[in-house]
Amino acid sequence: MGESIYRELIKDMTWSYSRLEAFDSCPYRWYLQYIHYPKLMKEDKFYAVYGLFMHELLESYYTAKMAKDEVMLAFLTQFPERTQGAGRPNPGTVRKYFQSGKEYIRNLKPLRFDMVSVEEKIDFHIGGMLFTGRIDYLGTEDGEYVIVDNKSRDLKPRSGRAKPTLKDKELDIMLRQLYIYAEAVRQKYGKLPKLLCFNCFKTGMLIEEPFREDAYHEALLWAEGKIREILDVDEFPPNIEFFGCRYICSYSSHCCYWKGGGAYDQCG
């Protein structure tokens, strides 16, 4: 196989977990987002803007810029305007997100960890490649670091079964991001965390996972391998999937494979 025609452009990129995950999700979306020239306009969709809205409210709460009642007031008054993204789901789903957000804020309380930083951007390296990440909440407990990631996703705590469930496997995939952030913490603060947490604001659940050395090394190897894979590609095939294309992908309006009514096409 010859060298990819895109290698010179790709090799100097600054990487992130989201950039790697986007390629896994749909190589053609990755092409539209990171390669296509001229730059395409990103289309913010409901689930993305809802997540961003909640992240901003939590940042204001954890940094004491807003009290709990102010967070609730902001949520109630700003929800309609802040969630006007494209690809809006049916009104019943929107109501469920509104109710779950309201219930989460009603029960909102400070995390038990001593705060180090909130929404901290950290630049670091994996395999000699430049990475960047933004950690939602970095804290300490008993002198050990704890990473907390705010998630709208309906994750479940580990089942503890001998045979992992589908939810266990989903959790392991999502933990890759936090293990990559763990490397950022190690490089900046000189120490790996002891605990990785998902703060699931859709369900109000805090999922806590003890740090595992094997999973940490697997995540770093996955990141290095994914970059090597991307460096070698010349074609970016689509991964056409109805829900993802209609409700998640920010570039589907530019996609020649996806037609908004649900029909699929071929790029010429």
BAFI-843994 format. One line per 5 residues: number of its first residue (from 1); their letters; for each residue x, y, z of N, C-alpha, C. Coordinates in Angstrom, 2 decimals. Layout:
# residues N
NUM> a> X,Y,Z,X,Y,Z,X,Y,Z | ...
END
This chain:
# residues 268
1> mgesi> 0.85,-1.19,0.00,0.00,0.00,0.00,0.88,1.24,0.00 | 0.55,2.20,-0.90,1.29,3.44,-0.94,0.92,4.35,0.21 | 1.69,5.41,0.35,1.43,6.35,1.43,0.16,7.13,1.16 | -0.64,7.35,2.19,-1.90,8.08,2.05,-1.65,9.49,1.53 | -2.51,9.94,0.63,-2.38,11.29,0.09,-2.69,12.35,1.15
6> yreli> -3.32,11.93,2.24,-3.68,12.87,3.29,-2.68,12.88,4.45 | -1.66,12.03,4.37,-0.76,11.85,5.52,-0.12,13.17,5.98 | 0.35,13.98,5.03,1.02,15.22,5.41,0.09,16.15,6.17 | -1.18,16.13,5.81,-2.17,16.97,6.49,-2.51,16.40,7.87 | -2.63,15.08,7.93,-3.08,14.43,9.16,-1.99,14.38,10.22
11> kdmtw> -0.74,14.16,9.81,0.32,13.88,10.79,0.59,15.05,11.73 | 0.26,16.25,11.33,0.52,17.42,12.17,-0.70,17.86,12.98 | -1.73,17.04,12.98,-2.94,17.38,13.74,-2.68,17.31,15.23 | -3.46,18.09,15.98,-3.54,17.91,17.43,-4.70,16.97,17.68 | -4.44,15.89,18.40,-5.42,14.84,18.58,-6.20,15.02,19.88
16> sysrl> -7.33,14.37,19.92,-8.16,14.33,21.13,-8.95,13.04,21.10 | -9.51,12.69,22.24,-10.35,11.49,22.26,-11.51,11.64,21.28 | -12.15,12.80,21.27,-13.32,13.00,20.42,-12.95,12.89,18.94 | -11.73,13.31,18.58,-11.30,13.20,17.18,-11.10,11.73,16.78 | -10.58,10.93,17.69,-10.42,9.51,17.42,-11.76,8.80,17.40
21> eafds> -12.62,9.13,18.34,-13.93,8.49,18.43,-14.78,8.82,17.21 | -14.62,10.04,16.68,-15.38,10.44,15.50,-15.04,9.57,14.31 | -13.77,9.19,14.18,-13.37,8.31,13.07,-14.00,6.94,13.23 | -14.01,6.42,14.45,-14.66,5.13,14.70,-16.15,5.19,14.40 | -16.76,6.33,14.72,-18.20,6.49,14.52,-18.56,6.50,13.04
26> cpyrw> -17.82,7.30,12.26,-18.09,7.38,10.82,-16.90,8.03,10.13 | -16.10,7.27,9.38,-14.94,7.86,8.70,-15.30,9.01,7.77 | -16.46,8.94,7.12,-16.82,10.03,6.20,-17.16,11.31,6.98 | -17.83,11.16,8.10,-18.07,12.33,8.96,-16.72,12.94,9.37 | -15.75,12.08,9.71,-14.42,12.55,10.11,-13.79,13.35,8.97
31> ylqyi> -13.94,12.84,7.75,-13.40,13.55,6.58,-14.05,14.93,6.44 | -15.38,14.98,6.55,-16.08,16.25,6.40,-15.67,17.25,7.49 | -15.43,16.72,8.69,-15.12,17.60,9.82,-13.68,18.09,9.82 | -12.73,17.21,9.47,-11.32,17.53,9.67,-10.49,17.68,8.40 | -10.99,17.18,7.26,-10.21,17.22,6.02,-10.80,18.15,4.98
36> hypkl> -12.11,18.10,4.84,-12.78,18.82,3.75,-12.38,20.30,3.73 | -12.13,20.79,2.50,-11.83,22.21,2.31,-12.67,22.72,1.14 | -13.35,23.85,1.29,-13.32,24.76,2.45,-14.03,24.17,3.67 | -13.76,24.74,4.83,-14.32,24.28,6.09,-15.84,24.32,6.03 | -16.47,23.26,6.48,-17.93,23.19,6.45,-18.53,23.73,7.74
41> mkedk> -19.72,24.28,7.62,-20.42,24.80,8.78,-20.98,23.65,9.61 | -20.63,23.63,10.89,-21.14,22.61,11.80,-22.57,22.92,12.18 | -23.41,21.90,12.21,-24.81,22.07,12.56,-25.04,21.51,13.96 | -25.31,22.38,14.91,-25.53,21.94,16.29,-26.89,21.27,16.42 | -26.90,20.07,16.96,-28.15,19.31,17.10,-28.56,19.19,18.56
46> fyavy> -29.81,18.82,18.76,-30.43,18.89,20.09,-29.60,18.23,21.17 | -29.20,16.97,20.96,-28.51,16.24,22.02,-27.18,16.90,22.37 | -26.51,17.45,21.35,-25.22,18.11,21.59,-25.41,19.42,22.36 | -26.40,20.23,21.95,-26.57,21.52,22.61,-27.13,21.34,24.02 | -27.94,20.30,24.22,-28.44,20.01,25.58,-27.27,19.65,26.50
51> glfmh> -26.38,18.80,26.01,-25.21,18.41,26.80,-24.33,19.59,27.11 | -24.10,20.47,26.13,-23.28,21.66,26.35,-23.92,22.58,27.38 | -25.23,22.75,27.30,-25.97,23.58,28.25,-25.79,23.06,29.68 | -25.95,21.76,29.87,-25.81,21.18,31.20,-24.36,21.29,31.69 | -23.39,21.08,30.81,-21.98,21.25,31.19,-21.71,22.66,31.70
56> elles> -22.25,23.64,31.00,-22.03,25.03,31.40,-22.66,25.33,32.76 | -23.86,24.80,33.00,-24.51,25.01,34.29,-23.72,24.35,35.41 | -23.23,23.13,35.17,-22.46,22.43,36.20,-21.14,23.15,36.47 | -20.51,23.66,35.43,-19.27,24.42,35.62,-19.53,25.63,36.52 | -20.62,26.34,36.27,-20.95,27.51,37.08,-21.24,27.13,38.52
61> yytak> -21.87,25.97,38.71,-22.19,25.52,40.07,-20.93,25.09,40.82 | -20.10,24.27,40.18,-18.91,23.75,40.87,-17.89,24.85,41.17 | -17.86,25.88,40.36,-16.92,26.98,40.59,-17.55,28.09,41.43 | -18.75,27.85,41.95,-19.45,28.79,42.84,-19.82,30.10,42.16 | -19.90,30.09,40.84,-20.37,31.28,40.13,-21.89,31.40,40.24
66> makde> -22.54,30.25,40.44,-23.99,30.22,40.59,-24.36,29.30,41.74 | -25.32,29.74,42.56,-25.87,28.88,43.60,-26.87,27.92,42.97 | -27.27,26.91,43.74,-28.16,25.89,43.21,-29.47,26.48,42.68 | -30.07,27.43,43.42,-31.32,28.02,42.95,-31.12,28.84,41.68 | -29.94,29.42,41.51,-29.64,30.16,40.29,-29.45,29.21,39.10
71> vmlaf> -28.87,28.06,39.37,-28.73,27.03,38.32,-30.12,26.58,37.86 | -31.01,26.34,38.82,-32.36,25.92,38.47,-33.08,27.00,37.67 | -32.97,28.25,38.09,-33.62,29.33,37.37,-33.08,29.44,35.95 | -31.76,29.32,35.80,-31.16,29.38,34.47,-31.65,28.23,33.59 | -31.74,27.05,34.17,-32.20,25.89,33.41,-33.65,26.08,32.95
76> ltqfp> -34.52,26.49,33.87,-35.94,26.62,33.54,-36.19,27.71,32.50 | -35.49,28.81,32.61,-35.75,29.94,31.71,-35.01,29.85,30.38 | -33.87,29.16,30.37,-33.06,29.13,29.16,-33.22,27.85,28.34 | -33.83,26.82,28.93,-33.94,25.53,28.23,-34.54,25.66,26.83 | -35.69,26.35,26.66,-36.27,26.40,25.31,-35.33,26.99,24.26
81> ertqg> -34.66,28.10,24.62,-33.77,28.76,23.66,-32.49,27.98,23.45 | -31.92,27.42,24.52,-30.62,26.75,24.43,-30.70,25.38,23.76 | -31.88,24.82,23.60,-31.99,23.48,23.02,-32.70,23.50,21.67 | -32.55,24.61,20.95,-33.18,24.73,19.63,-32.29,24.17,18.53 | -31.57,23.10,18.82,-30.71,22.52,17.81,-31.49,21.85,16.69
86> agrpn> -30.80,21.62,15.59,-31.41,20.90,14.47,-31.58,19.43,14.86 | -32.25,18.68,14.02,-32.45,17.26,14.30,-33.17,17.05,15.61 | -34.11,17.95,15.90,-34.82,17.91,17.18,-35.70,16.67,17.26 | -35.63,15.91,18.37,-36.49,14.73,18.51,-37.94,15.15,18.74 | -38.82,14.17,18.91,-40.23,14.49,19.09,-40.46,15.21,20.42
91> pgtvr> -41.57,15.94,20.55,-41.83,16.74,21.76,-41.80,15.91,23.05 | -42.22,14.66,22.98,-42.20,13.82,24.17,-40.80,13.58,24.67 | -39.86,13.36,23.76,-38.46,13.16,24.15,-37.88,14.44,24.72 | -38.19,15.57,24.10,-37.70,16.86,24.61,-38.21,17.08,26.04 | -39.49,16.77,26.28,-40.06,16.92,27.63,-39.34,16.03,28.64
96> kyfqs> -38.99,14.81,28.23,-38.27,13.90,29.13,-36.91,14.46,29.50 | -36.22,15.07,28.54,-34.92,15.67,28.84,-35.08,16.88,29.76 | -36.14,17.64,29.54,-36.41,18.78,30.42,-36.69,18.30,31.84 | -37.53,17.29,31.98,-37.88,16.79,33.31,-36.69,16.15,34.01 | -35.88,15.38,33.27,-34.73,14.73,33.89,-33.69,15.77,34.31
101> gkeyi> -33.51,16.83,33.51,-32.58,17.90,33.88,-33.06,18.63,35.11 | -34.35,18.93,35.17,-34.92,19.62,36.33,-34.78,18.78,37.59 | -35.04,17.48,37.46,-34.92,16.59,38.62,-33.47,16.48,39.09 | -32.54,16.43,38.13,-31.12,16.35,38.49,-30.70,17.60,39.27 | -31.09,18.76,38.78,-30.70,20.01,39.45,-31.37,20.12,40.82
106> rnlkp> -32.60,19.64,40.94,-33.29,19.66,42.23,-32.49,18.91,43.29 | -31.81,17.85,42.88,-31.02,17.03,43.81,-29.53,17.34,43.76 | -29.17,18.41,43.09,-27.76,18.76,42.89,-27.07,19.08,44.22 | -25.89,18.55,44.38,-25.10,18.85,45.58,-23.62,18.77,45.21 | -22.75,19.41,45.99,-21.33,19.39,45.66,-20.78,17.96,45.64
111> lrfdm> -19.84,17.72,44.76,-19.14,16.44,44.77,-18.32,16.33,46.05 | -18.11,15.12,46.50,-17.39,14.94,47.77,-15.88,15.16,47.63 | -15.40,15.27,46.40,-13.98,15.41,46.16,-13.54,16.87,46.32 | -12.32,17.07,46.77,-11.76,18.42,46.85,-11.40,18.88,45.44 | -11.93,20.00,45.04,-11.78,20.47,43.66,-10.35,20.94,43.38
116> vsvee> -9.79,20.46,42.27,-8.52,20.95,41.75,-8.78,21.90,40.59 | -9.63,21.49,39.65,-9.96,22.33,38.50,-11.29,21.88,37.90 | -11.90,22.78,37.14,-13.15,22.50,36.43,-12.98,22.94,34.98 | -13.35,22.06,34.06,-13.21,22.33,32.62,-11.78,22.77,32.27 | -10.81,22.05,32.83,-9.41,22.39,32.58,-8.93,21.79,31.25
121> kidfh> -8.38,22.64,30.40,-7.79,22.18,29.15,-6.33,21.81,29.41 | -5.96,20.57,29.03,-4.60,20.09,29.23,-4.04,19.60,27.90 | -2.87,20.06,27.54,-2.15,19.57,26.37,-1.11,18.55,26.83 | -0.99,17.44,26.12,-0.09,16.37,26.52,0.28,15.55,25.29 | 1.04,14.49,25.46,1.49,13.66,24.34,1.18,12.19,24.59
126> iggml> 0.83,11.50,23.52,0.72,10.04,23.54,1.47,9.53,22.32 | 2.44,8.65,22.52,3.21,8.10,21.41,3.88,9.17,20.57 | 4.28,10.26,21.21,4.94,11.34,20.49,3.99,12.28,19.75 | 2.69,12.01,19.80,1.71,12.84,19.11,1.06,13.81,20.11 | 0.83,15.03,19.66,0.23,16.04,20.52,-1.26,15.79,20.71
131> ftgri> -1.68,15.76,21.95,-3.09,15.59,22.31,-3.55,16.78,23.13 | -4.86,16.99,23.12,-5.45,17.97,24.02,-6.73,17.37,24.60 | -7.08,17.78,25.79,-8.29,17.29,26.44,-8.82,18.32,27.39 | -10.11,18.26,27.66,-10.73,19.16,28.62,-11.42,18.31,29.68 | -10.91,18.36,30.89,-11.42,17.53,31.98,-12.52,18.28,32.70
136> dylgt> -13.70,17.69,32.75,-14.85,18.37,33.34,-14.60,18.74,34.80 | -14.08,17.79,35.56,-13.83,18.04,36.99,-12.66,17.17,37.43 | -11.65,17.80,37.96,-10.51,17.08,38.53,-10.49,17.39,40.02 | -10.54,16.34,40.83,-10.54,16.51,42.27,-9.54,15.60,42.93 | -9.51,15.67,44.25,-8.68,14.76,45.03,-9.51,14.18,46.16
141> edgey> -9.11,13.00,46.59,-9.70,12.34,47.75,-8.59,11.56,48.44 | -8.37,11.87,49.70,-7.27,11.23,50.45,-5.94,11.39,49.75 | -5.74,12.56,49.12,-4.47,12.84,48.47,-4.30,12.21,47.10 | -5.33,11.55,46.60,-5.27,10.90,45.28,-6.20,11.61,44.31 | -5.80,11.65,43.04,-6.59,12.35,42.03,-7.82,11.54,41.62
146> vivdn> -8.87,12.28,41.27,-10.13,11.70,40.80,-10.58,12.49,39.58 | -10.89,11.79,38.48,-11.42,12.44,37.28,-12.92,12.19,37.22 | -13.68,13.28,37.00,-15.13,13.18,36.86,-15.52,13.74,35.50 | -16.29,12.96,34.74,-16.74,13.39,33.42,-18.27,13.49,33.45 | -18.79,14.66,33.10,-20.25,14.84,33.05,-20.79,14.23,31.76
151> ksrdl> -21.79,13.38,31.89,-22.32,12.66,30.74,-23.84,12.70,30.72 | -24.40,12.93,29.53,-25.85,12.83,29.37,-26.26,11.39,29.08 | -25.29,10.57,28.73,-25.57,9.19,28.35,-26.09,8.37,29.53 | -26.97,7.44,29.22,-27.57,6.58,30.25,-26.66,5.39,30.51 | -25.55,5.64,31.22,-24.62,4.57,31.56,-25.07,3.86,32.82
156> kprsg> -24.64,2.62,32.97,-24.98,1.82,34.15,-23.70,1.42,34.88 | -23.74,1.33,36.21,-22.58,0.81,36.94,-22.26,-0.61,36.50 | -21.03,-1.02,36.71,-20.61,-2.36,36.30,-21.44,-3.42,37.01 | -21.86,-4.42,36.25,-22.77,-5.44,36.79,-22.09,-6.38,37.77 | -20.78,-6.60,37.58,-20.08,-7.54,38.44,-20.27,-8.99,38.02
161> rakpt> -20.95,-9.22,36.92,-21.18,-10.59,36.44,-19.91,-11.17,35.82 | -19.82,-12.48,35.86,-18.66,-13.16,35.28,-18.57,-12.88,33.78 | -19.71,-12.90,33.12,-19.76,-12.57,31.70,-20.24,-11.13,31.57 | -19.40,-10.22,31.04,-19.79,-8.81,30.94,-21.07,-8.62,30.14 | -21.93,-7.72,30.63,-23.16,-7.39,29.93,-22.85,-6.36,28.82
166> lkdke> -23.85,-6.10,27.98,-23.67,-5.08,26.95,-23.39,-3.73,27.58 | -24.04,-3.44,28.71,-23.80,-2.18,29.41,-22.39,-2.12,30.00 | -21.87,-3.27,30.44,-20.48,-3.32,30.91,-19.52,-2.98,29.77 | -19.78,-3.53,28.59,-18.92,-3.28,27.44,-19.01,-1.82,27.00 | -20.22,-1.25,27.07,-20.38,0.18,26.75,-19.58,1.03,27.73
171> ldiml> -19.63,0.67,29.00,-18.89,1.41,30.02,-17.39,1.35,29.73 | -16.89,0.19,29.36,-15.45,0.05,29.08,-15.03,0.93,27.90 | -15.89,1.02,26.88,-15.57,1.87,25.73,-15.54,3.33,26.16 | -16.52,3.75,26.96,-16.56,5.13,27.42,-15.39,5.46,28.33 | -14.89,4.49,29.07,-13.77,4.72,29.99,-12.46,5.00,29.26
176> rqlyi> -12.37,4.63,27.98,-11.15,4.97,27.22,-10.83,6.45,27.34 | -11.87,7.28,27.23,-11.66,8.73,27.30,-11.02,9.12,28.62 | -11.50,8.54,29.72,-10.99,8.93,31.03,-9.59,8.37,31.27 | -9.27,7.23,30.68,-7.90,6.72,30.80,-6.93,7.58,29.98 | -7.39,8.10,28.85,-6.55,9.04,28.10,-6.36,10.33,28.90
181> yaeav> -7.42,10.79,29.57,-7.29,11.95,30.45,-6.37,11.65,31.63 | -6.37,10.40,32.07,-5.47,10.02,33.16,-4.02,10.25,32.78 | -3.69,9.99,31.51,-2.33,10.25,31.04,-2.03,11.74,31.05 | -3.04,12.55,30.70,-2.87,14.00,30.77,-2.59,14.45,32.20 | -3.31,13.88,33.15,-3.11,14.20,34.57,-1.72,13.77,35.02
186> rqkyg> -1.29,12.59,34.58,0.04,12.11,34.95,1.12,13.06,34.45 | 0.98,13.51,33.19,2.00,14.38,32.62,2.00,15.77,33.26 | 0.84,16.28,33.64,0.80,17.62,34.23,1.03,17.61,35.73 | 0.44,16.63,36.41,0.46,16.64,37.88,1.38,15.59,38.48 | 1.97,14.72,37.64,2.97,13.78,38.10,2.44,12.54,38.77
191> klpkl> 1.12,12.28,38.62,0.53,11.15,39.32,-0.75,10.71,38.61 | -0.93,9.41,38.48,-2.15,8.88,37.90,-3.29,8.94,38.91 | -4.54,9.07,38.43,-5.67,9.11,39.37,-5.96,7.74,39.97 | -6.71,7.74,41.06,-7.11,6.47,41.68,-8.54,6.09,41.31 | -9.30,7.09,40.79,-10.72,6.86,40.56,-11.17,7.61,39.31
196> lcfnc> -12.01,6.96,38.50,-12.59,7.55,37.31,-14.11,7.53,37.48 | -14.76,8.66,37.25,-16.20,8.75,37.53,-16.96,9.34,36.35 | -18.18,8.85,36.17,-19.13,9.45,35.24,-20.27,10.04,36.03 | -20.46,11.34,35.88,-21.57,12.03,36.52,-22.70,12.10,35.49 | -23.63,11.17,35.56,-24.68,11.03,34.55,-25.87,11.92,34.90
201> fktgm> -25.96,13.09,34.28,-27.00,14.03,34.70,-28.37,13.70,34.12 | -28.46,12.72,33.23,-29.77,12.28,32.76,-30.44,11.39,33.81 | -29.64,10.60,34.50,-30.18,9.66,35.48,-29.86,10.04,36.92 | -28.98,11.03,37.12,-28.60,11.42,38.47,-27.65,10.46,39.14 | -27.00,9.61,38.35,-26.14,8.58,38.92,-24.66,8.96,38.79
206> lieep> -23.89,8.75,39.85,-22.43,8.91,39.80,-21.82,7.51,39.76 | -21.22,7.18,38.64,-20.61,5.86,38.46,-19.12,5.98,38.78 | -18.62,5.18,39.69,-17.23,5.23,40.13,-16.51,3.96,39.72 | -15.40,4.13,39.05,-14.58,3.01,38.60,-13.16,3.16,39.14 | -12.66,2.16,39.88,-11.26,2.23,40.32,-10.32,2.18,39.13
211> freda> -9.23,2.94,39.21,-8.25,2.98,38.13,-7.61,1.61,37.96 | -7.53,1.16,36.70,-6.92,-0.14,36.38,-5.75,0.08,35.43 | -4.59,-0.40,35.82,-3.38,-0.23,35.01,-3.54,-0.88,33.63 | -4.15,-2.07,33.58,-4.26,-2.76,32.29,-5.16,-1.98,31.34 | -6.28,-1.46,31.83,-7.19,-0.69,30.98,-6.54,0.62,30.54
216> yheal> -5.74,1.20,31.40,-5.01,2.43,31.08,-4.04,2.20,29.91 | -3.25,1.13,29.98,-2.31,0.84,28.90,-3.04,0.46,27.61 | -4.16,-0.25,27.74,-4.95,-0.61,26.57,-5.50,0.64,25.87 | -5.93,1.62,26.65,-6.47,2.86,26.08,-5.39,3.63,25.32 | -4.19,3.69,25.87,-3.10,4.39,25.19,-2.71,3.67,23.91
221> lwaeg> -2.67,2.34,23.95,-2.37,1.57,22.74,-3.46,1.75,21.69 | -4.72,1.80,22.15,-5.84,2.04,21.23,-5.67,3.39,20.53 | -5.32,4.42,21.29,-5.14,5.76,20.72,-4.02,5.77,19.68 | -2.87,5.16,20.02,-1.75,5.12,19.08,-2.12,4.34,17.82 | -2.81,3.22,18.01,-3.21,2.39,16.87,-4.21,3.09,15.98
226> kirei> -5.13,3.83,16.60,-6.14,4.54,15.81,-5.49,5.64,14.97 | -4.51,6.33,15.51,-3.80,7.35,14.74,-3.07,6.72,13.56 | -2.41,5.59,13.79,-1.72,4.90,12.69,-2.71,4.50,11.61 | -3.88,4.03,12.03,-4.91,3.64,11.06,-5.35,4.84,10.23 | -5.60,5.96,10.88,-6.06,7.16,10.17,-4.99,7.67,9.22
231> ldvde> -3.73,7.59,9.65,-2.63,8.06,8.81,-2.53,7.29,7.49 | -3.03,6.07,7.47,-2.87,5.21,6.30,-4.07,5.21,5.37 | -5.16,5.89,5.73,-6.36,5.76,4.91,-6.36,6.74,3.76 | -6.90,6.29,2.63,-7.11,7.14,1.46,-8.60,7.34,1.19 | -9.42,6.44,1.74,-10.86,6.53,1.53,-11.56,6.58,2.89
236> fppni> -12.68,7.28,2.91,-13.41,7.49,4.16,-14.86,7.04,3.96 | -15.12,5.76,4.10,-16.47,5.25,3.86,-17.46,5.72,4.93 | -18.72,5.86,4.56,-19.72,6.31,5.53,-20.19,5.15,6.41 | -20.63,5.49,7.59,-21.32,4.54,8.45,-22.74,5.07,8.61 | -23.61,4.65,7.71,-24.96,5.21,7.66,-25.84,4.49,8.68
241> effgc> -26.31,5.25,9.62,-27.15,4.70,10.69,-28.18,5.76,11.03 | -29.46,5.41,10.98,-30.52,6.40,10.99,-30.43,7.37,12.17 | -30.37,6.84,13.40,-30.38,7.73,14.56,-29.15,8.63,14.58 | -27.98,8.03,14.35,-26.75,8.81,14.38,-26.72,9.89,13.31 | -27.15,9.54,12.10,-27.12,10.52,11.01,-28.14,11.64,11.24
246> ryics> -29.30,11.30,11.71,-30.36,12.30,11.85,-30.22,13.15,13.11 | -29.81,12.53,14.21,-29.88,13.24,15.49,-28.52,13.58,16.11 | -27.45,12.95,15.65,-26.15,13.14,16.30,-25.16,13.87,15.41 | -24.99,13.42,14.18,-23.95,13.95,13.30,-24.18,15.42,12.99 | -23.16,16.23,13.23,-23.25,17.68,12.98,-22.97,18.04,11.53
251> ysshc> -22.67,17.04,10.69,-22.32,17.31,9.30,-23.22,16.57,8.32 | -24.30,15.98,8.80,-25.15,15.18,7.92,-25.81,16.01,6.82 | -26.01,17.31,7.06,-26.61,18.15,6.01,-25.66,18.34,4.84 | -24.36,18.08,5.05,-23.37,18.19,3.98,-23.07,16.82,3.35 | -23.65,15.78,3.89,-23.27,14.41,3.51,-24.02,13.97,2.27
256> cywkg> -23.27,13.57,1.24,-23.91,13.12,0.01,-24.46,11.70,0.12 | -24.13,11.00,1.21,-24.68,9.66,1.42,-26.01,9.70,2.18 | -26.22,10.79,2.92,-27.41,10.87,3.77,-28.34,11.96,3.24 | -29.57,11.60,3.02,-30.59,12.57,2.62,-31.58,12.64,3.78 | -31.85,13.86,4.23,-32.56,14.08,5.49,-33.82,13.30,5.71
261> ggayd> -34.51,12.90,4.65,-35.73,12.14,4.84,-35.49,10.70,5.21 | -34.23,10.28,5.25,-33.93,8.91,5.61,-33.48,8.07,4.44 | -33.47,8.65,3.21,-32.99,7.92,2.05,-31.48,8.00,1.98 | -30.87,6.96,1.43,-29.42,6.92,1.29,-29.03,7.09,-0.17 | -27.91,7.67,-0.39,-27.45,7.93,-1.76,-25.99,7.53,-1.85
266> qcg> -25.43,7.68,-3.00,-24.01,7.43,-3.22,-23.35,8.71,-3.68 | -22.16,9.00,-3.15,-21.43,10.18,-3.61,-20.91,9.95,-5.02 | -21.00,10.98,-5.80,-20.52,10.87,-7.16,-19.03,11.04,-7.27
END
